[in-house]
Amino acid sequence: KQIIDSVARTGADAVKFQTYRTEKRVSKDSPIFDILKKCELPFEAFKELQLYSKRLNIDFFSTPFDIESVDYLESINVDLYKIASFEITDIPLIKYVASKQKPVIISTGIATIEDIELAIKTCKAQGNNDITILKCTSAYPAEPEDANLLTIPDIVNRFKVKSGLSDHTLGTEAPVVAVALGATVIEKHFILDKSIGGADAHF
């Protein structure tokens, strides 16, 4: 809730979380199982966080990683969905999300052009044309010279969809340039205080 308070004070339009069951994402033998488990929020937390966000007049949505998570987010009537970079090839998930006829934002951190084309085609096949593709450099943090922001107008021209930036750089320069290049969505990862720790605090 303190994070949501901070987001609201910045003037941001929305706050986004991640919704998943760790056991459905990776095996218990995976080296990242414990990290994901520490970051996992219980499903029942999302309704409370959604209501808290609405009281502060900001939108609330989430990134689902499995069908069960989509169903839960539908049950609380989120306004839109985000597909994470690492899920851009999970076509059954994208198809299911797109079928809900809500805006879909898709990150492309590890995607090929063919991956992006298939994700867009999958959404459109469900009659969902409200698609935003985010340029994303999958490094934590990403160096500004690796941001490759000219991809943003290229996405618009190549795929005929809205484009934006999932920003992993430090500071605000990359988002400002991204908007100048036509980005309609900026996703910014942040933390209130790294000293409080947490599974992902260091990046």
TIFI-418910 format. One record per residue (C-alpha): x, y, z; residue in three letters; residue number from 1. Coordinates in Angstrom, 2 decimals, decimal comma, padded with zeros to 5 digits, always signed. Layout:
% residues N
VEXRO        u        v        w  residuo  num
VEXRO        X        Y        Z      ALA  NUM
...
//
This chain:
% residues 203
VEXRO        u        v        w  residuo  num
VEXRO  +000,00  +000,00  +000,00      LYS    1
VEXRO  +002,95  +002,34  +000,61      GLN    2
VEXRO  +004,10  +001,59  -002,93      ILE    3
VEXRO  +000,65  +002,46  -004,28      ILE    4
VEXRO  +000,67  +005,69  -002,24      ASP    5
VEXRO  +004,00  +006,60  -003,83      SER    6
VEXRO  +002,75  +005,77  -007,33      VAL    7
VEXRO  -000,30  +007,97  -006,82      ALA    8
VEXRO  +001,83  +010,90  -005,62      ARG    9
VEXRO  +004,00  +010,76  -008,75      THR   10
VEXRO  +000,95  +011,30  -010,94      GLY   11
VEXRO  +001,19  +007,87  -012,56      ALA   12
VEXRO  -001,94  +006,50  -014,20      ASP   13
VEXRO  -001,71  +002,96  -012,89      ALA   14
VEXRO  +000,05  +000,45  -010,69      VAL   15
VEXRO  +000,83  -003,07  -011,88      LYS   16
VEXRO  +001,61  -006,22  -009,94      PHE   17
VEXRO  +002,28  -009,85  -010,93      GLN   18
VEXRO  -000,19  -012,66  -010,32      THR   19
VEXRO  +000,99  -016,26  -010,24      TYR   20
VEXRO  +001,42  -019,48  -008,32      ARG   21
VEXRO  +005,12  -020,27  -008,19      THR   22
VEXRO  +004,43  -023,99  -008,49      GLU   23
VEXRO  +002,81  -023,35  -011,88      LYS   24
VEXRO  +005,75  -021,31  -013,18      ARG   25
VEXRO  +008,79  -023,40  -012,29      VAL   26
VEXRO  +009,61  -026,75  -010,71      SER   27
VEXRO  +010,59  -026,90  -007,05      LYS   28
VEXRO  +014,10  -027,87  -008,19      ASP   29
VEXRO  +014,52  -024,62  -010,10      SER   30
VEXRO  +017,19  -022,22  -008,79      PRO   31
VEXRO  +014,66  -019,38  -008,94      ILE   32
VEXRO  +011,84  -021,19  -007,15      PHE   33
VEXRO  +012,62  -019,61  -003,76      ASP   34
VEXRO  +012,99  -016,13  -005,27      ILE   35
VEXRO  +009,64  -016,34  -007,05      LEU   36
VEXRO  +007,98  -017,74  -003,94      LYS   37
VEXRO  +009,20  -014,79  -001,87      LYS   38
VEXRO  +007,75  -012,38  -004,44      CYS   39
VEXRO  +004,41  -014,19  -004,73      GLU   40
VEXRO  +001,35  -012,41  -003,37      LEU   41
VEXRO  -001,70  -014,44  -002,31      PRO   42
VEXRO  -004,65  -014,07  -004,68      PHE   43
VEXRO  -006,82  -012,55  -001,97      GLU   44
VEXRO  -004,39  -009,61  -001,64      ALA   45
VEXRO  -005,16  -008,30  -005,11      PHE   46
VEXRO  -008,77  -007,33  -004,45      LYS   47
VEXRO  -007,69  -005,29  -001,44      GLU   48
VEXRO  -004,90  -003,63  -003,42      LEU   49
VEXRO  -007,29  -002,93  -006,28      GLN   50
VEXRO  -009,78  -001,22  -003,97      LEU   51
VEXRO  -006,97  +000,77  -002,36      TYR   52
VEXRO  -005,77  +001,92  -005,80      SER   53
VEXRO  -009,26  +002,99  -006,83      LYS   54
VEXRO  -009,54  +005,12  -003,70      ARG   55
VEXRO  -006,42  +006,93  -004,89      LEU   56
VEXRO  -007,82  +007,29  -008,42      ASN   57
VEXRO  -005,24  +005,15  -010,14      ILE   58
VEXRO  -005,86  +002,06  -012,25      ASP   59
VEXRO  -004,84  -001,36  -010,98      PHE   60
VEXRO  -003,84  -004,27  -013,18      PHE   61
VEXRO  -001,49  -007,22  -013,20      SER   62
VEXRO  +000,66  -009,59  -015,19      THR   63
VEXRO  -000,77  -013,13  -015,06      PRO   64
VEXRO  +001,45  -016,13  -015,71      PHE   65
VEXRO  -001,16  -018,89  -015,98      ASP   66
VEXRO  -004,83  -019,47  -016,76      ILE   67
VEXRO  -005,82  -019,68  -013,08      GLU   68
VEXRO  -004,34  -016,23  -012,51      SER   69
VEXRO  -006,25  -014,79  -015,46      VAL   70
VEXRO  -009,47  -016,25  -014,10      ASP   71
VEXRO  -008,86  -014,67  -010,72      TYR   72
VEXRO  -008,05  -011,27  -012,23      LEU   73
VEXRO  -011,22  -011,51  -014,30      GLU   74
VEXRO  -013,19  -012,22  -011,13      SER   75
VEXRO  -012,10  -008,86  -009,73      ILE   76
VEXRO  -012,61  -007,18  -013,13      ASN   77
VEXRO  -009,19  -005,70  -013,86      VAL   78
VEXRO  -009,23  -003,13  -016,67      ASP   79
VEXRO  -006,36  -004,51  -018,74      LEU   80
VEXRO  -003,61  -007,12  -018,85      TYR   81
VEXRO  +000,16  -007,19  -019,24      LYS   82
VEXRO  +002,11  -010,08  -020,77      ILE   83
VEXRO  +005,68  -010,34  -019,47      ALA   84
VEXRO  +008,63  -010,60  -021,84      SER   85
VEXRO  +009,33  -014,19  -020,86      PHE   86
VEXRO  +005,72  -015,16  -021,64      GLU   87
VEXRO  +005,56  -013,72  -025,16      ILE   88
VEXRO  +005,87  -017,25  -026,56      THR   89
VEXRO  +003,16  -018,63  -024,26      ASP   90
VEXRO  +000,55  -018,52  -026,99      ILE   91
VEXRO  -002,21  -020,30  -025,02      PRO   92
VEXRO  -001,86  -017,67  -022,26      LEU   93
VEXRO  -001,90  -014,77  -024,73      ILE   94
VEXRO  -004,92  -016,27  -026,51      LYS   95
VEXRO  -006,81  -016,62  -023,23      TYR   96
VEXRO  -005,94  -013,10  -022,09      VAL   97
VEXRO  -006,89  -011,60  -025,47      ALA   98
VEXRO  -010,22  -013,43  -025,38      SER   99
VEXRO  -011,25  -011,29  -022,40      LYS  100
VEXRO  -011,52  -008,32  -024,82      GLN  101
VEXRO  -009,53  -005,96  -022,64      LYS  102
VEXRO  -006,43  -003,96  -023,60      PRO  103
VEXRO  -003,30  -006,12  -023,77      VAL  104
VEXRO  +000,20  -004,76  -023,16      ILE  105
VEXRO  +003,06  -007,06  -024,21      ILE  106
VEXRO  +006,75  -006,71  -023,33      SER  107
VEXRO  +009,37  -007,87  -025,80      THR  108
VEXRO  +012,60  -008,16  -023,79      GLY  109
VEXRO  +013,69  -011,50  -025,24      ILE  110
VEXRO  +011,47  -011,63  -028,31      ALA  111
VEXRO  +012,28  -012,06  -031,97      THR  112
VEXRO  +010,30  -010,24  -034,66      ILE  113
VEXRO  +008,54  -013,53  -035,35      GLU  114
VEXRO  +007,59  -013,86  -031,66      ASP  115
VEXRO  +006,06  -010,37  -031,69      ILE  116
VEXRO  +004,19  -011,05  -034,93      GLU  117
VEXRO  +002,71  -014,27  -033,54      LEU  118
VEXRO  +001,65  -012,61  -030,28      ALA  119
VEXRO  -000,11  -009,82  -032,18      ILE  120
VEXRO  -001,72  -012,30  -034,60      LYS  121
VEXRO  -002,95  -014,34  -031,62      THR  122
VEXRO  -004,62  -011,30  -030,06      CYS  123
VEXRO  -006,22  -010,23  -033,31      LYS  124
VEXRO  -007,52  -013,74  -033,96      ALA  125
VEXRO  -009,54  -013,33  -030,76      GLN  126
VEXRO  -011,01  -010,09  -032,11      GLY  127
VEXRO  -008,83  -008,04  -029,75      ASN  128
VEXRO  -007,06  -005,17  -031,51      ASN  129
VEXRO  -006,23  -003,07  -028,43      ASP  130
VEXRO  -002,56  -004,07  -028,34      ILE  131
VEXRO  +000,44  -002,15  -027,04      THR  132
VEXRO  +003,93  -003,55  -027,62      ILE  133
VEXRO  +006,63  -002,41  -025,18      LEU  134
VEXRO  +010,27  -002,13  -026,09      LYS  135
VEXRO  +012,15  -003,81  -023,24      CYS  136
VEXRO  +015,82  -004,53  -022,57      THR  137
VEXRO  +015,98  -007,52  -020,24      SER  138
VEXRO  +018,80  -006,38  -018,00      ALA  139
VEXRO  +018,49  -005,25  -014,39      TYR  140
VEXRO  +019,37  -002,44  -014,47      PRO  141
VEXRO  +019,74  -001,78  -018,19      ALA  142
VEXRO  +022,41  +000,61  -019,43      GLU  143
VEXRO  +021,07  +003,64  -021,36      PRO  144
VEXRO  +023,20  +002,78  -024,38      GLU  145
VEXRO  +021,40  -000,58  -024,56      ASP  146
VEXRO  +017,90  +000,92  -024,50      ALA  147
VEXRO  +017,61  +000,98  -028,33      ASN  148
VEXRO  +014,71  +003,42  -028,18      LEU  149
VEXRO  +014,43  +003,79  -031,96      LEU  150
VEXRO  +012,65  +000,44  -031,78      THR  151
VEXRO  +009,60  +002,34  -030,49      ILE  152
VEXRO  +008,67  +004,07  -033,78      PRO  153
VEXRO  +009,72  +000,95  -035,65      ASP  154
VEXRO  +007,16  -001,11  -033,68      ILE  155
VEXRO  +004,41  +001,32  -034,71      VAL  156
VEXRO  +005,43  +001,30  -038,37      ASN  157
VEXRO  +006,15  -002,42  -038,61      ARG  158
VEXRO  +003,26  -003,90  -036,64      PHE  159
VEXRO  +000,60  -001,13  -036,79      LYS  160
VEXRO  -000,02  -001,21  -033,03      VAL  161
VEXRO  +000,61  +001,17  -030,14      LYS  162
VEXRO  +004,12  +001,19  -028,74      SER  163
VEXRO  +005,77  +001,98  -025,43      GLY  164
VEXRO  +008,69  +001,26  -023,13      LEU  165
VEXRO  +009,18  -001,14  -020,26      SER  166
VEXRO  +012,05  +000,76  -018,73      ASP  167
VEXRO  +014,79  -001,00  -016,78      HIS  168
VEXRO  +017,25  +001,90  -016,87      THR  169
VEXRO  +017,97  +004,08  -013,86      LEU  170
VEXRO  +016,72  +007,67  -013,93      GLY  171
VEXRO  +014,18  +009,33  -016,18      THR  172
VEXRO  +016,02  +010,09  -019,41      GLU  173
VEXRO  +014,94  +006,95  -021,29      ALA  174
VEXRO  +011,20  +007,40  -020,62      PRO  175
VEXRO  +011,36  +011,06  -021,69      VAL  176
VEXRO  +013,06  +010,14  -024,96      VAL  177
VEXRO  +010,65  +007,24  -025,44      ALA  178
VEXRO  +007,64  +009,57  -025,22      VAL  179
VEXRO  +009,29  +011,95  -027,69      ALA  180
VEXRO  +009,62  +008,98  -030,04      LEU  181
VEXRO  +005,92  +008,16  -029,75      GLY  182
VEXRO  +005,60  +005,87  -026,72      ALA  183
VEXRO  +002,05  +005,81  -025,36      THR  184
VEXRO  +002,84  +003,63  -022,33      VAL  185
VEXRO  +005,77  +003,80  -019,92      ILE  186
VEXRO  +006,32  +001,04  -017,38      GLU  187
VEXRO  +008,84  +001,91  -014,69      LYS  188
VEXRO  +010,09  -000,53  -012,07      HIS  189
VEXRO  +010,86  +000,99  -008,70      PHE  190
VEXRO  +011,31  +000,35  -005,00      ILE  191
VEXRO  +010,71  +002,66  -002,05      LEU  192
VEXRO  +013,85  +001,77  -000,12      ASP  193
VEXRO  +016,43  -000,86  -001,12      LYS  194
VEXRO  +017,52  -001,16  +002,50      SER  195
VEXRO  +014,28  -002,93  +003,41      ILE  196
VEXRO  +015,52  -005,89  +001,38      GLY  197
VEXRO  +013,46  -008,39  -000,55      GLY  198
VEXRO  +014,06  -010,96  -003,23      ALA  199
VEXRO  +014,47  -008,37  -006,00      ASP  200
VEXRO  +015,66  -005,31  -004,07      ALA  201
VEXRO  +019,19  -005,36  -005,46      HIS  202
VEXRO  +018,04  -004,76  -009,04      PHE  203
//
